[in-house]
Amino acid sequence: MSDTALRSTLPRPRPRPVRPPLSAPPGARTRPPRLYVLDGLRLIAALMVVGFHFAGYDRYGDDGAWGRSTATLFPLVHSVAGYGWLGVELFFLISGFVICMSCWGRTPRDFFISRVVRLYPAFWVCVLTTSIVLWSCGDRTITLSRVLTNLTMVHEPLGVAHVDPSYWSLWAEMRFYLLFAVVAYKGLTYRRVVTFCGLWLLGAVLAPSSGIPLLTVVFQPQFAPFFVGGIVLYLMHRFRPAPLLWLLLGASWLLAQQQLMGLVKDEDWAGLHPSWPVALTVVSVFYAVLLAVALGKADFLNWRRLTTAGALTYPLYLLHESIGWAVIERLHTRIPAHLLMAGLVAALLVAAWAVHRFVERPFGRRLKNWLSGDLGVPRAAPAAVREDVIPPPR
């Protein structure tokens, strides 16, 4: 088959009408419209996790933070909130979609800078804020070394406990970024990304039986199907659906349902007995919603105001659990449970907005400008002034 014929079999990018800015020079590249609906979905995922932690289970049971079982305190929402842990799987699906979208056409350096700027400023502030709150509440396990190591975001592989338990998912995200950086280094193309997805799914299947723990760490079989599913959905969005993409998406979903068996067992504690069919239904809805977004069927929900929802998501996720439990433990006897829950979530959303407005926006911009400058790598001096090439005196 000739090269021209082979290229004709590859899906072509779907034409997307984009209105260029008035000041754009002729021939300037324009970016496709932002998918604001993804910002709304990210906040929904975060609120699912918040609901799970505060209403789906009580970490200490009947004698714990709420003083009573959450099943008796919140009978209407408890059974629904008990599946809120699946919000993390929705995060991973969206992450695969968004990372592939944001990296397309960018250099590896751009990819590195975007991830550092997106993750670290808010994380640093939230780690310090949570540490101060927990220390002031008498938690003496919050040591200076533990806090400083958490600030690196690689504390989990170093064996250091999380300041907030919710940080566990960040290490999964970091491993995804490191894997994806391999294909991003060469430049993203349809073929390379499809090959990456296939190899990652294959690695996720083989790693558990390999007897090599490092492969399990790298390929993370529990969550790989969700990241890959998001990537494939973005390829459908950018290049139109194709048989190979449908096969990869089906493989992603089939592996995801199998991994849900283990995830359901992991959540079978503290009085929770999640159902695998229900969990699978929820995850299938996630896939269906992201597919609708990828195919343009959710464009009617593409509201610009949803950018605020997206801005709140990350700091809300980072701040909510440990601080929330500290507040509940001290106020549950003074304020009715439903009022306390509503007020706590509202306060956390305000705190998340403050982190975004006063930390992420100003300091993220400065950090980006700093990282985008000269990296400080010494350059070779001109031959005329280098000592090793100056002839010795006669």
Protein Blocks (a to p, Z undefined) as FASTA:
>chain_A
ZZklmmmmpccdddddddddfklcehiacdddddfklmmmmmmmmmmmmmmmmmmpcfkl
jmlmnopafklmmmmlmmmmmmmmmmmmmmmmmmmmmmmmmmgopafklmmmmmmmmmmm
mmmmmmmmmmmmmmmnopaklcfklmmmmmnopmmmnopacfblklmmmmmmmmmmmmmm
mmmmnopafklmmmmmmmmmmmmmmmmmnopaklmmmnommlmmmmmmmmmmmmmmmnop
afklmmmmmmmmmmmmmmmmmmmmmmmgghiacdfklmmmmmmmmmmmmmmmmnopmmmm
mcfklmmmmmmmmmmmmmmmmmmmmmmmmmmmmpcfklmmmmmmmmmmmmmmmmmmmmmm
mmmmmmmmmmmmcnhiacdddfklgmklgccdZZ
